[in-house]
Amino acid sequence: MTKEELRIHYMEKRMTLSPKKLEDISESICHTAFSNFQLEKKKISLFLPIERKKEINTYKIWEKATSFDAEVAVPKVNFKTNELKQILFESTDQLEISSYGIPEPKKGRVIAAEHFDIVFVPLLAIDTKGNRVGYGKGFYDRFLKKCSPRCKFIGLNHFDEFQDHIEGINFNDIKLDACITPGKIHRFV
């Protein structure tokens, strides 16, 4: 399938999830993240969920990571420059919902891409090689290119399904190092 076909398919599938099922998926993914990755005292980039798109509840990862002295930053998107910057997330009081439904910090300390140890990456679909399909604007691909080679890119996927091949993957698409699904973790070589 093409990227666009996969976007449509998985957005539709995501919309059928009940609130209880989405919460169970989020709990499982959070547990797997902490069971498989050393997050203590790390610098972590974490997306916050767009509720209307039934994204994974990542607030649980933020709460637990900060209790382990991790510094967690969340993205703030600039649609004029097509870039995102990462702002230290210290309190939900920092947040406002953008016109796109994205919880974003109003203010805070910016953390440069090269300082991150782990980036949790949103996705709609993924293949067996670690290529992901996002919403199609390329924000994360541009951001990941600026990260240090030691940084780990970890996708969070609602479903245990992986594509054998995604039509339209190109040199601008950054592969992930791992992907956490409700059922397990997949590492890509």
ZASE-170896 format. One record per atom (N, C-alpha, C): x negated, y negated, z negated. Coordinates in steps of 0.02 Angstrom, whole numbers, padded with zeros to 5 digits, always signed. Layout:
BEGIN
XYZ ...
END
This chain:
BEGIN
-00042+00060+00000 +00000+00000+00000 -00044-00063+00000 -00016-00116+00025 -00051-00180+00025 -00046-00212-00045 -00086-00262-00056 -00083-00298-00120 -00013-00325-00133 +00017-00355-00082 +00084-00385-00090 +00137-00332-00105 +00133-00276-00071 +00180-00221-00085 +00173-00196-00156 +00111-00190-00179 +00099-00168-00248 +00123-00219-00298 +00113-00283-00284 +00139-00336-00329 +00214-00329-00338 +00250-00323-00283 +00323-00318-00285 +00344-00256-00323 +00313-00199-00305 +00332-00135-00336 +00323-00136-00412 +00264-00159-00435 +00250-00157-00506 +00285-00212-00546 +00299-00269-00515 +00339-00319-00549 +00410-00293-00560 +00438-00261-00508 +00505-00232-00515 +00505-00177-00568 +00455-00135-00568 +00451-00081-00617 +00444-00109-00688 +00403-00160-00695 +00393-00192-00760 +00458-00221-00787 +00498-00250-00743 +00561-00281-00764 +00612-00231-00790 +00603-00167-00776 +00649-00116-00801 +00632-00094-00872 +00575-00116-00898 +00554-00095-00965 +00598-00128-01018 +00620-00088-01065 +00658-00115-01121 +00610-00151-01169 +00636-00196-01211 +00592-00229-01260 +00555-00177-01304 +00590-00124-01323 +00559-00072-01365 +00503-00037-01328 +00514-00020-01265 +00462+00014-01225 +00402-00031-01215 +00413-00095-01201 +00358-00142-01193 +00319-00149-01258 +00353-00150-01315 +00319-00154-01379 +00277-00091-01392 +00304-00032-01375 +00267+00030-01383 +00204+00031-01340 +00211+00007-01278 +00154+00003-01232 +00101-00044-01261 +00122-00101-01285 +00076-00151-01314 +00039-00122-01374 +00075-00088-01418 +00045-00057-01478 -00008-00006-01458 +00009+00036-01410 -00037+00088-01387 -00100+00058-01357 -00093+00008-01316 -00150-00025-01284 -00194-00059-01336 -00164-00092-01384 -00203-00125-01437 -00243-00073-01477 -00211-00018-01495 -00245+00035-01532 -00303+00063-01492 -00292+00076-01427 -00345+00103-01384 -00403+00054-01378 -00388-00010-01372 -00441-00061-01367 -00487-00059-01428 -00458-00054-01487 -00499-00055-01547 -00532+00012-01561 -00504+00066-01534 -00535+00132-01543 -00594+00143-01496 -00597+00106-01441 -00647+00119-01390 -00697+00064-01377 -00686+00005-01405 -00732-00050-01393 -00750-00083-01459 -00813-00101-01466 -00838-00136-01525 -00822-00210-01515 -00772-00235-01552 -00751-00304-01544 -00776-00349-01601 -00803-00319-01652 -00826-00357-01710 -00880-00407-01690 -00869-00470-01710 -00915-00526-01698 -00932-00537-01625 -00887-00518-01580 -00896-00529-01508 -00859-00592-01486 -00880-00616-01428 -00842-00670-01395 -00797-00636-01343 -00733-00647-01350 -00683-00611-01311 -00638-00660-01275 -00625-00648-01211 -00574-00685-01174 -00512-00640-01172 -00455-00669-01188 -00393-00631-01193 -00336-00672-01164 -00300-00643-01116 -00241-00678-01090 -00184-00669-01139 -00141-00719-01143 -00080-00714-01183 -00021-00698-01138 +00029-00663-01164 +00082-00637-01120 +00131-00690-01095 +00145-00685-01031 +00200-00724-01001 +00263-00682-01013 +00304-00704-01059 +00361-00663-01080 +00409-00647-01024 +00423-00695-00981 +00472-00683-00928 +00447-00632-00877 +00381-00619-00877 +00352-00569-00831 +00338-00503-00868 +00362-00499-00930 +00355-00439-00971 +00282-00415-00974 +00238-00463-00986 +00167-00444-00994 +00155-00412-01062 +00100-00376-01067 +00081-00342-01128 +00071-00393-01184 +00096-00376-01244 +00090-00420-01302 +00018-00415-01328 -00023-00463-01310 -00093-00463-01329 -00106-00500-01394 -00054-00529-01424 -00064-00563-01488 -00091-00515-01541 -00072-00451-01535 -00097-00401-01582 -00172-00393-01577 -00199-00395-01516 -00271-00391-01507 -00305-00452-01538 -00275-00511-01526 -00303-00573-01555 -00305-00569-01631 -00250-00548-01662 -00247-00546-01735 -00300-00500-01764 -00306-00441-01734 -00353-00392-01761 -00425-00413-01747 -00439-00438-01687 -00507-00458-01669 -00531-00515-01714 -00488-00564-01727 -00510-00619-01769 -00521-00597-01842 -00485-00545-01863 -00497-00518-01930 -00566-00485-01935 -00595-00467-01877 -00662-00438-01873 -00714-00490-01854 -00699-00554-01864 -00745-00609-01850 -00763-00616-01776 -00720-00595-01733 -00729-00607-01662 -00705-00677-01646 -00735-00708-01595 -00710-00772-01570 -00669-00755-01508 -00605-00773-01510 -00561-00757-01454 -00540-00822-01420 -00550-00823-01354 -00529-00881-01314 -00474-00859-01267 -00431-00906-01250 -00377-00892-01202 -00381-00942-01145 -00358-00921-01086 -00364-00964-01028 -00314-01022-01026 -00338-01076-00998 -00295-01133-00980 -00307-01144-00905 -00253-01140-00867 -00257-01142-00795 -00250-01213-00768 -00292-01230-00720 -00286-01294-00685 -00266-01277-00613 -00203-01287-00597 -00177-01270-00531 -00200-01318-00477 -00226-01376-00496 -00253-01423-00446 -00321-01401-00421 -00363-01376-00468 -00430-01354-00448 -00434-01278-00439 -00380-01243-00455 -00378-01169-00451 -00431-01136-00496 -00443-01167-00554 -00490-01138-00600 -00456-01128-00668 -00487-01084-00707 -00463-01077-00776 -00523-01087-00822 -00510-01120-00877 -00561-01126-00928 -00536-01089-00989 -00584-01068-01030 -00568-01028-01089 -00575-01072-01151 -00523-01074-01191 -00522-01116-01251 -00514-01072-01313 -00557-01086-01363 -00555-01047-01426 -00484-01049-01455 -00457-00990-01469 -00389-00983-01494 -00391-00971-01569 -00374-01022-01607 -00378-01018-01680 -00310-01014-01714 -00258-01038-01680 -00192-01040-01711 -00138-01045-01657 -00081-01015-01671 -00025-01021-01624 +00000-01093-01619 -00018-01135-01669 +00000-01206-01667 -00033-01242-01608 -00088-01213-01582 -00123-01243-01525 -00084-01236-01460 -00037-01190-01459 -00007-01169-01395 +00053-01211-01374 +00059-01215-01308 +00120-01240-01276 +00133-01196-01216 +00195-01191-01195 +00212-01150-01137 +00210-01195-01075 +00168-01176-01027 +00161-01215-00965 +00224-01208-00923 +00229-01247-00871 +00287-01243-00826 +00291-01176-00790 +00236-01138-00791 +00234-01071-00761 +00250-01017-00812 +00265-01037-00874 +00281-00989-00926 +00221-00961-00962 +00162-00991-00951 +00100-00966-00980 +00088-00999-01047 +00079-00960-01101 +00059-00991-01165 -00014-01014-01159 -00025-01079-01167 -00092-01107-01159 -00107-01154-01217 -00172-01159-01235 -00191-01207-01287 -00186-01279-01262 -00160-01323-01304 -00157-01394-01288 -00226-01425-01293 -00265-01399-01340 -00332-01426-01352 -00373-01372-01387 -00438-01386-01392 -00483-01339-01425 -00551-01339-01392 -00596-01301-01421 -00665-01296-01397 -00669-01249-01337 -00698-01273-01283 -00707-01232-01223 -00767-01186-01232 -00759-01123-01213 -00814-01075-01213 -00830-01059-01141 -00892-01068-01122 -00914-01057-01053 -00913-00982-01036 -00901-00966-00973 -00895-00898-00950 -00954-00854-00968 -01014-00882-00964 -01074-00841-00975 -01083-00818-01047 -01043-00844-01093 -01050-00825-01164 -01007-00766-01185 -00963-00742-01142 -00917-00689-01162 -00950-00620-01160 -00930-00579-01209 -00951-00508-01211 -00899-00463-01178 -00835-00482-01186 -00780-00442-01159 -00727-00490-01132 -00700-00472-01073 -00643-00508-01045 -00587-00457-01034 -00531-00467-01068 -00471-00427-01055 -00434-00460-00997 -00421-00420-00946 -00396-00447-00883 -00325-00422-00869 -00280-00467-00852 -00212-00445-00833 -00213-00415-00763 -00164-00372-00750 -00159-00343-00683 -00089-00316-00672 -00073-00306-00608 -00010-00275-00589 -00022-00204-00565 -00078-00192-00531 -00095-00126-00506 -00170-00119-00505 -00194-00057-00502 -00266-00044-00502 -00278+00021-00464 -00338+00026-00435 -00355+00089-00400 -00406+00128-00440 -00423+00187-00416 -00468+00232-00452 -00540+00208-00454 -00556+00154-00418 -00623+00127-00417 -00630+00064-00461 -00575+00040-00490 -00577-00019-00533 -00557-00083-00498 -00532-00079-00436 -00507-00138-00401 -00437-00153-00427 -00424-00216-00443 -00359-00234-00471 -00320-00279-00425 -00255-00279-00435 -00210-00326-00402 -00179-00368-00456 -00190-00434-00451 -00160-00481-00498 -00102-00517-00464 -00089-00578-00485 -00033-00615-00456 -00051-00648-00390 -00114-00646-00371 -00133-00667-00303 -00165-00736-00296 -00178-00770-00350 -00207-00837-00345 -00283-00837-00353 -00312-00781-00376 -00385-00775-00381 -00417-00808-00441 -00377-00831-00489 -00405-00865-00548 -00456-00821-00584 -00436-00759-00597 -00481-00715-00635 -00542-00696-00595 -00536-00683-00530 -00594-00665-00490 -00646-00721-00491 -00623-00783-00485 -00670-00840-00488 -00702-00846-00557 -00663-00835-00609 -00690-00838-00677 -00740-00782-00690 -00723-00721-00671 -00767-00663-00685 -00834-00670-00650 -00836-00702-00592 -00899-00712-00556 -00948-00754-00597 -00923-00795-00642 -00966-00839-00682 -00990-00805-00746 -00963-00747-00763 -00981-00712-00825 -01050-00679-00819 -01079-00667-00876 -01144-00633-00880 -01138-00561-00855 -01191-00533-00827 -01190-00462-00805 -01178-00414-00863 -01193-00434-00925 -01182-00390-00982 -01108-00389-01005 -01069-00436-00981 -00998-00441-01001 -00958-00383-00973 -00914-00355-01013 -00870-00300-00992 -00802-00328-00972 -00777-00307-00914 -00711-00327-00890 -00663-00268-00900 -00612-00279-00941 -00567-00225-00959 -00495-00244-00940 -00466-00206-00895 -00397-00218-00875 -00348-00187-00925 -00290-00218-00931 -00236-00191-00972 -00177-00178-00926 -00157-00114-00923 -00107-00092-00874 -00046-00061-00910 +00013-00084-00893 +00075-00057-00922 +00084+00017-00908 +00058+00040-00852 +00073+00107-00827 +00010+00149-00819 +00017+00215-00823 -00039+00260-00816 -00056+00275-00743 -00024+00241-00697 -00032+00254-00625 -00091+00216-00596 -00129+00250-00554 -00185+00221-00517 -00175+00235-00443 -00191+00187-00402 -00187+00195-00329 -00252+00228-00305 -00246+00269-00254 -00306+00297-00223 -00343+00243-00183 -00303+00199-00152 -00332+00147-00109 -00285+00088-00108 -00313+00028-00110 -00274-00034-00104 -00296-00068-00040 -00249-00078+00005 -00264-00114+00067 -00276-00188+00052 -00329-00216+00081 -00341-00288+00074 -00392-00307+00022 -00424-00258-00012 -00477-00275-00060 -00535-00304-00020 -00564-00358-00045 -00621-00389-00009 -00676-00409-00057 -00728-00441-00031 -00787-00458-00071 -00773-00508-00126 -00718-00545-00123 -00700-00592-00176 -00668-00557-00237 -00646-00495-00228 -00613-00458-00282 -00665-00427-00327 -00662-00443-00391 -00710-00417-00440 -00682-00354-00471 -00723-00301-00471 -00703-00237-00501 -00707-00241-00577 -00665-00200-00608 -00665-00195-00681 -00712-00139-00703 -00734-00143-00766 -00776-00091-00795 -00733-00036-00825 -00673-00054-00848 -00628-00006-00880 -00557-00032-00875 -00510+00013-00887 -00439-00005-00889 -00405+00035-00944 -00368+00001-00986 -00330+00033-01039 -00258+00037-01017 -00230+00098-01020 -00160+00110-01006 -00127+00136-01070 -00061+00144-01070 -00029+00169-01130 -00055+00239-01150 -00076+00278-01101 -00096+00347-01115 -00170+00358-01127 -00213+00314-01101 -00285+00326-01109 -00326+00267-01084 -00392+00279-01084 -00438+00230-01058 -00474+00261-00998 -00483+00220-00947 -00518+00242-00887 -00579+00198-00880 -00636+00230-00870 -00699+00193-00859 -00720+00203-00787 -00743+00149-00755 -00762+00152-00686 -00838+00148-00680 -00865+00187-00633 -00938+00188-00624 -00957+00145-00565 
END
